[in-house]
Amino acid sequence: MRLVILGPPGAGKGTQAARISATWGIPHVSTGAMLREAIAEGTDLGRRVEDVMARGHLVSDELVAEVVEQRLRRDDARKGYLLDGFPRTAAQTALLDEILARRGERLDAVLLLEIPEDVAIERMQTRRKSSREVRADDNVETFRERLRVYTEKTQPMLELYEKQGLLRRIDGTGSIDDVFGRIRAVLDGAAS
């Protein structure tokens, strides 16, 4: 199964991605983790990513796509994968389409965890209170801006995936188990 998971900050993508990965036996391919891994491995690609990040710049779409493509060459991704953090924009969607075409693959589904803004903010505040690690972006003003940027950047991508019949909207509210039950129902339907 080849999947992409999307959702606004606070939607629970990481939590649900881990469960999807374990249940369907596919790797959870997180862009952030891949970038850190490329740097840790000291590859040429990792050195280029590290240099960009060290200067405080965003890694270009093309470089992120290269990291993703390199990760998908590993044996554990032969039977499928769950992409988390890529694509994030319509331009990255086009790059992913190119990667998939080169691999002779196609996505099975794009999962969109949807939650209202007030739920996202409440989750952020709960995380901030319960976490030992305080994140710089865990304040309401910054979080609202992240939500705004997410909506602005992803809306065109969502429209593309909707037109392709790949987008699966999932209610991301409720307990972790409730949300996973909805995901499971969608994916069990996609597999049949």
VOBA-1610 file (N, C-alpha, C; in pm, whole numbers, padded with zeros to 5 digits, always signed):
BEGIN
Met+00085-00117+00000Met+00000+00000+00000Met+00090+00124+00000Arg+00066+00214-00091Arg+00143+00338-00103Arg+00051+00455-00067Leu+00086+00523+00042Leu-00002+00623+00099Leu+00072+00752+00129Val-00007+00859+00137Val+00039+00988+00188Val-00057+01024+00300Ile-00004+01077+00411Ile-00090+01125+00519Ile-00071+01275+00532Leu-00183+01346+00537Leu-00185+01492+00546Leu-00275+01533+00661Gly-00257+01655+00702Gly-00343+01712+00805Gly-00276+01833+00865Pro-00355+01920+00925Pro-00297+02039+00985Pro-00214+02005+01108Pro-00133+02098+01153Pro-00061+02075+01279Pro-00162+02039+01388Gly-00129+01939+01467Gly-00217+01897+01575Gly-00318+01791+01537Ala-00318+01748+01411Ala-00416+01650+01365Ala-00385+01508+01411Gly-00263+01484+01456Gly-00227+01350+01501Gly-00165+01263+01394Lys-00105+01325+01292Lys-00047+01250+01180Lys+00060+01151+01228Gly+00151+01197+01312Gly+00258+01110+01359Gly+00207+00991+01436Thr+00112+01014+01524Thr+00053+00907+01604Thr-00016+00805+01514Gln-00097+00854+01422Gln-00171+00762+01334Gln-00077+00695+01233Ala+00023+00767+01187Ala+00119+00708+01091Ala+00190+00589+01153Ala+00227+00600+01279Ala+00294+00488+01347Ala+00202+00367+01353Arg+00076+00388+01377Arg-00020+00276+01383Arg-00044+00215+01246Ile-00054+00299+01145Ile-00074+00250+01008Ile+00047+00166+00967Ser+00165+00218+00995Ser+00289+00148+00962Ser+00294+00010+01025Ala+00261+00004+01154Ala+00265-00124+01225Ala+00157-00220+01175Thr+00039-00171+01149Thr-00073-00256+01108Thr-00054-00312+00967Trp-00008-00228+00874Trp+00005-00273+00735Trp+00147-00314+00698Gly+00240-00305+00793Gly+00376-00350+00768Gly+00449-00269+00662Ile+00423-00140+00660Ile+00492-00051+00564Ile+00567+00055+00644Pro+00679+00103+00590Pro+00754+00204+00665Pro+00684+00339+00668His+00694+00404+00783His+00647+00542+00800His+00764+00630+00755Val+00750+00692+00641Val+00857+00770+00581Val+00830+00918+00608Ser+00894+00968+00713Ser+00876+01106+00755Ser+00987+01192+00695Thr+00949+01301+00631Thr+01047+01389+00569Thr+01148+01439+00671Gly+01100+01484+00787Gly+01191+01533+00890Gly+01290+01426+00933Ala+01241+01304+00955Ala+01329+01195+00994Ala+01428+01163+00884Met+01383+01167+00758Met+01472+01138+00646Met+01584+01241+00636Leu+01550+01367+00657Leu+01653+01471+00650Leu+01756+01452+00761Arg+01708+01424+00882Arg+01800+01400+00994Arg+01885+01276+00968Glu+01824+01172+00910Glu+01897+01048+00880Glu+02005+01070+00774Ala+01972+01145+00670Ala+02069+01173+00564Ala+02189+01249+00621Ile+02162+01340+00712Ile+02269+01416+00777Ile+02352+01322+00863Ala+02285+01240+00946Ala+02356+01148+01036Ala+02443+01048+00960Glu+02395+01003+00844Glu+02470+00906+00765Glu+02589+00970+00693Gly+02591+01103+00686Gly+02702+01172+00625Gly+02712+01154+00475Thr+02601+01124+00410Thr+02602+01108+00265Thr+02621+01244+00199Asp+02651+01242+00070Asp+02663+01366-00004Asp+02534+01446+00007Leu+02424+01377-00009Leu+02293+01440+00002Leu+02275+01498+00143Gly+02312+01421+00244Gly+02302+01468+00382Gly+02384+01592+00408Arg+02504+01598+00349Arg+02590+01717+00366Arg+02525+01839+00302Arg+02462+01820+00185Arg+02395+01933+00119Arg+02276+01981+00201Val+02199+01887+00255Val+02083+01922+00338Val+02129+01993+00464Glu+02232+01941+00526Glu+02283+01999+00650Glu+02328+02143+00628Asp+02397+02168+00518Asp+02444+02302+00487Asp+02327+02400+00474Val+02225+02358+00403Val+02106+02444+00384Val+02039+02472+00518Met+02020+02367+00598Met+01952+02382+00726Met+02037+02463+00825Ala+02169+02446+00820Ala+02258+02520+00910Ala+02251+02670+00884Arg+02222+02709+00760Arg+02208+02850+00727Arg+02068+02904+00760Gly+01982+02815+00811Gly+01847+02857+00849Gly+01750+02868+00735His+01785+02808+00621His+01697+02812+00505His+01613+02685+00497Leu+01505+02694+00420Leu+01423+02576+00394Leu+01490+02493+00286Val+01481+02365+00302Val+01535+02273+00201Val+01446+02284+00077Ser+01507+02297-00040Ser+01430+02315-00163Ser+01342+02193-00191Asp+01237+02216-00267Asp+01148+02107-00307Asp+01226+01996-00376Glu+01317+02035-00464Glu+01393+01936-00541Glu+01482+01852-00451Leu+01543+01916-00351Leu+01631+01843-00260Leu+01550+01749-00171Val+01435+01795-00123Val+01348+01708-00042Val+01303+01590-00127Ala+01266+01616-00253Ala+01224+01508-00342Ala+01337+01407-00362Glu+01459+01455-00371Glu+01574+01365-00387Glu+01591+01278-00263Val+01574+01337-00145Val+01583+01261-00020Val+01474+01154-00016Val+01352+01192-00054Val+01240+01097-00056Val+01269+00983-00153Glu+01311+01018-00273Glu+01337+00914-00374Glu+01447+00818-00327Gln+01550+00872-00266Gln+01657+00788-00213Gln+01604+00693-00106Arg+01517+00744-00019Arg+01461+00661+00090Arg+01373+00550+00034Leu+01299+00579-00071Leu+01207+00479-00127Leu+01280+00366-00200Arg+01408+00381-00223Arg+01487+00274-00286Arg+01520+00162-00190Arg+01501+00183-00062Arg+01534+00080+00036Arg+01438-00038+00025Asp+01489-00155+00063Asp+01411-00279+00052Asp+01278-00273+00126Asp+01275-00208+00242Asp+01152-00208+00322Asp+01038-00132+00255Ala+01069-00054+00152Ala+00964+00024+00084Ala+00916-00043-00044Arg+00964-00163-00071Arg+00924-00232-00195Arg+00774-00261-00201Lys+00716-00297-00087Lys+00575-00335-00086Lys+00483-00221-00046Gly+00543-00104-00023Gly+00461+00011+00012Gly+00527+00099+00114Tyr+00461+00212+00142Tyr+00514+00310+00236Tyr+00405+00410+00267Leu+00428+00484+00373Leu+00339+00592+00415Leu+00424+00719+00421Leu+00399+00812+00330Leu+00473+00938+00326Leu+00408+01039+00420Asp+00490+01101+00504Asp+00444+01197+00602Asp+00535+01319+00592Gly+00481+01432+00550Gly+00560+01554+00538Gly+00599+01586+00394Phe+00569+01496+00304Phe+00595+01516+00161Phe+00491+01437+00085Pro+00421+01498-00006Pro+00430+01638-00048Pro+00351+01730+00045Arg+00388+01858+00041Arg+00319+01960+00119Arg+00257+02069+00032Thr+00295+02072-00094Thr+00247+02175-00186Thr+00217+02113-00321Ala+00150+02189-00407Ala+00120+02140-00542Ala+00249+02113-00618Ala+00351+02197-00599Ala+00480+02175-00667Ala+00543+02044-00622Gln+00536+02014-00494Gln+00590+01888-00443Gln+00508+01769-00491Thr+00379+01791-00511Thr+00294+01684-00565Thr+00342+01645-00704Ala+00377+01743-00785Ala+00430+01715-00919Ala+00561+01639-00911Leu+00646+01675-00816Leu+00773+01603-00798Leu+00749+01459-00754Leu+00652+01439-00665Leu+00620+01302-00623Leu+00567+01222-00742Asp+00483+01284-00824Asp+00432+01214-00944Asp+00548+01168-01032Glu+00651+01252-01046Glu+00768+01214-01126Glu+00842+01096-01063Ile+00858+01098-00932Ile+00925+00988-00861Ile+00847+00859-00883Leu+00716+00866-00863Leu+00633+00747-00879Leu+00638+00695-01022Ala+00636+00784-01119Ala+00642+00742-01260Ala+00773+00669-01288Arg+00884+00721-01236Arg+01013+00654-01256Arg+01013+00515-01193Arg+00941+00499-01083Arg+00937+00372-01010Arg+00828+00279-01065Gly+00746+00329-01155Gly+00635+00250-01207Gly+00530+00223-01100Glu+00509+00321-01013Glu+00414+00307-00902Glu+00308+00415-00908Arg+00206+00394-00828Arg+00103+00496-00809Arg+00057+00490-00665Leu+00004+00601-00616Leu-00049+00604-00481Leu-00180+00527-00474Asp-00204+00465-00360Asp-00332+00399-00337Asp-00433+00495-00275Ala-00384+00585-00189Ala-00473+00680-00123Ala-00392+00792-00059Val-00458+00906-00044Val-00404+01020+00029Val-00502+01044+00145Leu-00453+01021+00266Leu-00536+01034+00385Leu-00526+01176+00440Leu-00638+01241+00456Leu-00642+01376+00511Leu-00713+01373+00646Leu-00637+01392+00753Leu-00697+01400+00886Leu-00748+01543+00905Glu-00877+01557+00923Glu-00938+01689+00936Glu-00981+01713+01080Ile-00943+01830+01132Ile-00986+01872+01266Ile-01015+02021+01263Pro-01110+02065+01344Pro-01137+02209+01352Pro-01018+02281+01418Glu-01004+02409+01387Glu-00893+02488+01442Glu-00891+02486+01594Asp-01008+02496+01658Asp-01010+02499+01804Asp-00959+02368+01863Val-00985+02256+01797Val-00933+02126+01844Val-00782+02122+01827Ala-00732+02172+01715Ala-00587+02175+01692Ala-00519+02259+01799Ile-00574+02374+01830Ile-00516+02462+01931Ile-00521+02395+02068Glu-00632+02331+02100Glu-00645+02262+02228Glu-00540+02151+02240Arg-00519+02076+02133Arg-00418+01969+02135Arg-00279+02027+02154Met-00250+02138+02087Met-00120+02203+02102Met-00098+02246+02246Gln-00200+02303+02307Gln-00188+02349+02445Gln-00171+02231+02541Thr-00242+02123+02516Thr-00227+02003+02598Thr-00086+01946+02585Arg-00035+01942+02462Arg+00101+01892+02440Arg+00201+01980+02514Arg+00180+02110+02509Arg+00272+02203+02575Arg+00272+02181+02725Lys+00155+02159+02783Lys+00145+02140+02928Lys+00204+02006+02973Ser+00188+01903+02889Ser+00230+01770+02930Ser+00370+01732+02887Ser+00432+01814+02805Ser+00563+01780+02750Ser+00675+01846+02830Arg+00783+01772+02845Arg+00901+01828+02909Arg+00975+01920+02811Glu+00958+01889+02683Glu+01025+01968+02580Glu+00930+02077+02533Val+00968+02202+02550Val+00886+02314+02505Val+00930+02350+02364Arg+00835+02347+02273Arg+00864+02382+02134Arg+00839+02530+02114Ala+00923+02592+02035Ala+00911+02736+02009Ala+00779+02770+01943Asp+00722+02675+01869Asp+00598+02704+01797Asp+00473+02665+01877Asp+00491+02630+02003Asp+00376+02591+02084Asp+00319+02711+02161Asn+00278+02811+02086Asn+00200+02920+02143Asn+00089+02949+02043Val-00020+03004+02091Val-00140+03016+02009Val-00117+03100+01884Glu-00046+03212+01896Glu-00027+03299+01779Glu+00053+03228+01670Thr+00165+03168+01710Thr+00249+03097+01613Thr+00174+02978+01554Phe+00099+02910+01638Phe+00024+02793+01592Phe-00083+02833+01491Arg-00153+02942+01518Arg-00254+02990+01422Arg-00189+03023+01288Glu-00070+03081+01291Glu+00001+03113+01167Glu+00039+02984+01094Arg+00084+02883+01167Arg+00115+02754+01106Arg-00010+02694+01039Leu-00124+02706+01106Leu-00248+02656+01049Leu-00284+02733+00922Arg-00267+02865+00924Arg-00298+02947+00807Arg-00209+02909+00689Val-00080+02896+00714Val+00014+02860+00608Val-00017+02720+00555Tyr-00047+02628+00646Tyr-00083+02492+00604Tyr-00201+02497+00507Thr-00306+02569+00543Thr-00425+02576+00460Thr-00393+02639+00325Glu-00318+02747+00327Glu-00283+02818+00203Glu-00201+02729+00110Lys-00105+02658+00164Lys-00013+02579+00081Lys-00074+02447+00035Thr-00158+02388+00119Thr-00207+02254+00085Thr-00337+02252+00006Gln-00415+02357+00009Gln-00544+02355-00060Gln-00532+02319-00208Pro-00439+02378-00283Pro-00427+02338-00424Pro-00390+02190-00440Met-00308+02139-00349Met-00269+01999-00354Met-00390+01909-00326Leu-00471+01947-00230Leu-00589+01868-00197Leu-00684+01862-00317Glu-00697+01974-00387Glu-00783+01976-00505Glu-00731+01881-00612Leu-00598+01877-00630Leu-00538+01783-00727Leu-00570+01639-00690Tyr-00547+01604-00564Tyr-00571+01466-00521Tyr-00719+01430-00524Glu-00804+01529-00498Glu-00949+01504-00507Glu-00987+01471-00652Lys-00935+01549-00747Lys-00963+01525-00889Lys-00914+01388-00935Gln-00803+01343-00875Gln-00747+01212-00910Gln-00820+01097-00839Gly-00913+01130-00751Gly-00988+01027-00679Gly-00908+00960-00568Leu-00800+01022-00524Leu-00715+00962-00422Leu-00742+01013-00281Leu-00800+01132-00268Leu-00817+01195-00138Leu-00925+01125-00055Arg-00887+01089+00067Arg-00979+01028+00163Arg-00983+01117+00286Arg-01094+01186+00305Arg-01110+01276+00421Arg-01152+01194+00542Ile-01079+01214+00651Ile-01104+01137+00773Ile-01121+01235+00890Asp-01228+01216+00964Asp-01253+01296+01084Asp-01143+01264+01185Gly-01059+01363+01216Gly-00948+01343+01308Gly-00981+01376+01452Thr-01109+01399+01483Thr-01147+01429+01621Thr-01180+01300+01695Gly-01176+01308+01826Gly-01205+01190+01908Gly-01077+01125+01957Ser-01092+01007+02012Ser-00976+00937+02068Ser-00886+00884+01957Ile-00764+00851+01993Ile-00669+00793+01899Ile-00728+00667+01836Asp-00794+00586+01919Asp-00855+00462+01868Asp-00971+00491+01774Asp-01051+00592+01805Asp-01163+00629+01717Asp-01112+00670+01578Val-01010+00755+01578Val-00954+00803+01452Val-00893+00686+01375Phe-00819+00601+01444Phe-00758+00488+01376Phe-00865+00394+01319Gly-00976+00379+01388Gly-01086+00297+01336Gly-01138+00352+01204Arg-01147+00484+01195Arg-01193+00546+01070Arg-01090+00526+00958Ile-00963+00539+00993Ile-00857+00516+00895Ile-00861+00372+00847Arg-00873+00281+00940Arg-00876+00139+00907Arg-00992+00106+00811Ala-01107+00164+00838Ala-01223+00141+00751Ala-01196+00191+00609Val-01132+00308+00599Val-01099+00364+00468Val-00997+00276+00396Leu-00892+00236+00468Leu-00786+00156+00404Leu-00831+00014+00374Asp-00913-00043+00460Asp-00965-00177+00430Asp-01051-00171+00303Gly-01124-00061+00286Gly-01204-00042+00165Gly-01117-00021+00042Ala-01002+00047+00059Ala-00913+00073-00053Ala-00841-00054-00096Ala-00819-00146+00000Ala-00746-00269-00030Ala-00834-00372-00099Ser-00964-00356-00087Ser-01053-00458-00146Ser-01094-00426-00287
//
